[in-house]
Amino acid sequence: MTPSEPEVITIHIMGKAYQVPRGLTIMRALEYAGYRLLRGAGCRGGFCGACGTVYRTAGDYRLKVGLACQTVAEPGMYLTQIPFFPANRAQYRLEQLKPNLATLVRLYPELPRCVGCNSCTKVCPQELDVMDIMARAMRGDIAGVADRSFDCIMCGLCASRCPAEEVQYYVAILARRLYSRYLAPPARHLTARVREIQEGHCDAELSELAALSPAQLKQKYDARDIEV
Amino acid sequence: MYTPSMLESMAKVSANRSHRLQEKHPRLAPAEKDSLLRAFHPDFRADTQRPVQVGPNAGDRMPHELVDLLEASSAVDPEVPLPSPSCHVDVLIIGGGGAGAAAALTAQELGARVLLVTKLRLGDANTVMAQGGIQAASKANDSPAIHYLDVFGGGGFVNKPELVQALTQDAPLCLQWLEDLGCMFSKERDGTLLSIHGGGTSRKRMHFARDYTGAEIMRTLRDELLNQKVPYIEFCPALELLLDEKGRCGGAVLQNFETGRPMVVQAQATILATGGFGRLHVSGFPTTNHYGATADGLVMAYRAGARLVAMDATQFHPTGVAHPEQMLGQLVTEKVRSIGAQLVNVEGEQFVFPLETRDAVSAAIIRECTERGRGAVTPTGQAGVWLDSPMIELIQGAGTIRRELPAMWRQYDRFGIDMTKEPILIYPTLHYQNGGIDIDEHGRSIQVPGLYVAGEAAGGIHGRNRLMGNSLLDILVFGRRAGRHAAQHAVTAEPGALSLAHVARCNREVAAAGLGQTKAPILLPDYVGRS
C-alpha cells in the first residue's frame, strides 16, 4: 500500500461485511458501501435526529449509539439504523392546558412508570441527562425539563431503550411548550410592536421607502447609523 | 490530527489574541466591497455559470448545476396515462419544512382542506439546521423601516420592494405567533428577547433560541401540525405539477418514495415549499444544506411556466467547516462572529471586519486563501482561515460558548476539538439560493395561476444576498401569507381538465435543442460509492 492510499477498515452493515476507507462517518460509509439512503438520512449535520444508529464493536458486549452523520465508522463495527420508532404521542390544545404535573401525567399516564434505570441517559447521542429530565417531569418541574431538554433532537433512541415504555422526547417538548407559553415572562416589547403594526403606525414609513429608487435607497443605506 | 504547520499557525493566533481584543478591523468602503466581490466571489467567475437555453428564462446565466436540471427532460413520462386522483383538496402543500408547516397551519386554520406532502420526514429541511437566529424589529430603537433598509442594502438594491415590505412588517407578527405557540426563545429575566447583530444589520434584531433556533422553530411547528391533525404524507416527493388547459395549477403528480408508485393529488391551490439547491454542490463547493435540497420545486415550476429571479446569485456562507474532514462544509453559525470571534489568517492577523455581509466575508476569505496565500492548510489539502472562537470566552466570560453555542460546541467536541480553547478552521460553503421563483406579496407565482411559493424556493425577497436571520423569517412570513391567500383562492378556483401537456411541451423543447439526456427532478444527490 502506498502512503497516499487511504487505509481500509471492515464494518458490518446489518451483519454484512464491507470494506470502507478509514475516517468516514457512518453515513458516508453506508453510502460508500453502496447504500442509497432514503430513510436514516436528514440534515447530515447533527440537528434532525433522522440517523440514529445502534452498533457494537467486535468483542464488546455493550450496545452503543450515535448519529450516523456525526460518528466516525470504526473497524469491526456492527451497525444498524433505527430510522423510525413507533412512539405514542399525546394530542393536545396548548391554549387549554395548565403548566403543571397533572397535565403531564394526564397526557402521558406512563410517566410515573420510570424505574430509574438510566438507559435513556446512556443512549442519548446529545449526551443529555434524560433520566434527570424525567425525574424533573415527575416532580412537575416544567421549567427544569424545558431547560435541560433543550438540546433534544427527538431522534427517539431514548424511547427505543426504555423498559417503562416512556416517550421522553414527547414529554420534553410538551414541557418546553408549556414553559414558553405560560411560565417564561412574556416579551412585552414584542407585543407593543405588534400592536403598532396592527394599528398601521408602521405603514407610512415603509411605503415611503418602497417608493424610493435604488439610488435613493442606497444613499439612505450608506448613511444609516449602526447600533454598537 | 493537526499538521505541524497548523499547530504553528494556531500558536500565532493564540499569541496575539490579547492584542487583537483591542483591534477593530475597518469595515469595507462601498467601492472596496464591490471590487472584492467582482474579483473573488464565485458568482463572478467565468466558469461557474452559463445561460440556460430553454424555458421562461432562456438566455439568463445561472449555475451550471441548476441549468443542467432545467435543460433535462422530465422524470415522468407525460405520455403514460396518469392514475386517477387519490384525493381532491383545497390546498396542497409540497414540502414539510418551516415554510410548508407555516402554510399548512395557516390554511387549515382558515377552514381549508389541506394536504401536506414531503419528500423525507416532516421537518426534514434546512429550517432545522438554521442555528443563528431570526430577525424582527421588536425593540424600541428599531422599526420595520430600518429592517427594510438593511434587507435592501444587503441584497444589493435589487430586491422586490413589496416583498421586503411584507417581510419586515410581518416579522414581529411571526415572532409573536411563535411565542404564542410556545417556542422557547432566549430571554432576559424580565421577558425581553435577547438580540444581537448579524452581518449587515444596523440594529441588534437577531432573536434566537440558544443556537438551535431553527430546530426549536421546526419542532414547535411540527408538534402543532400533529396537534391540529393536519393531514400529511412523508416520503412522498412531487415529480411534476398538473396544469389545466389555461395553464392554471391544479395539483401535482407525486410518488411514494419507498414503493415507487405514482399518485395524483388534485388541488384548488398548490403551495411549493420545496427549498433550495444546496445539494447540487454549485461550483463544486461543499454545502451546509439538508440532504433533500435538490431544487425539485424550481424544476417543476419552471416547466409550468414560472420565471426564476436572481438565480445567478448564490450565497456562500463564509464560515463552513474546513477541518475536521468529517464535518467539511457544515455550518458554523454567524453567531460565533456576532458574539466576538474574529477571522484571522495563517499568521494570526485579521483581514476583514467579521460582520460584513456574507458575500463580502466569503470573498475576503477566498482572497486570503488563494491570491494572498495566507490560509492554513489541513492534512487533506483544504485551505482555510481561523475563526478565533476562544475570544468569545475572553469577551463574554468563561462558559459562554457552552451556554450560547451548545450545538456548535458539541459538534466539534465529537471530533476532539475544544472550540473554547482552540480556534476553528473555516472556509466558505454553499449555503443558500438567493434567487428563486418569482412571487408577489401573497406568495403567488407571477406567471402560474393557482401556484404559490414560500421559503427558499421563492425569489426576489433577498435580492442578490440574504442577510442572516432573514430566512427563518421569510419561511414564516411567506408560508403564512401563501397559506392564507391559497385558502381564500381555493374557494373560488375552478381548475379545468388537468394534464401534463406542459411537460410534454418542455420535453419537446429540450429535445429540439439537442438536450434532455438526463432527467429531473433528481430528488436526492447521488453519493453512492463515493468517499
Interface residues (C-beta under 8 A of the other chain):
Chain A: P6 V20 P21 G23 L24 T25 R28 E31 Y32 G34 Y35 R36 L37 L38 R39 A41 G42 C43 R44 G45 G46 F47 C48 A50 Q70 T71 V72 R89 Q91 Y92 R93 L94 Q126 E127 A146 F150 D151 I153 M154 I173 R176 R177 L178 Y179 S180 R181 A184 P185 P186 A187 R188 H189 L190 T191 R193 V194 I197 Q198 C202 D203 E205 L206 S207 E208 L209 A210 P214 L217 K218 K220 Y221 D222 R224 D225 I226 E227
Chain B: P30 L120 R121 G123 D124 N126 V128 M129 A136 A137 S138 K139 A140 N141 S143 P144 A145 I146 Y148 L149 D150 F152 G153 F157 V158 P161 E162 V164 Q165 T168 Q169 P172 L173 L175 Q176 E179 D180 L181 G182 C183 M184 F185 K187 R189 D190 G191 T192 L193 H197 S202 R203 K204 A209 R210 Y212 G214 A215 E216 R219 T220 D223 E224 L226 N227 K229 F235 F257 E258 T288 H290 Y291 E325 Q326 Q330 L331 P406 A407 R410 Q411 R414 F415 L524 D526 Y527 V528 G529 R530 S531
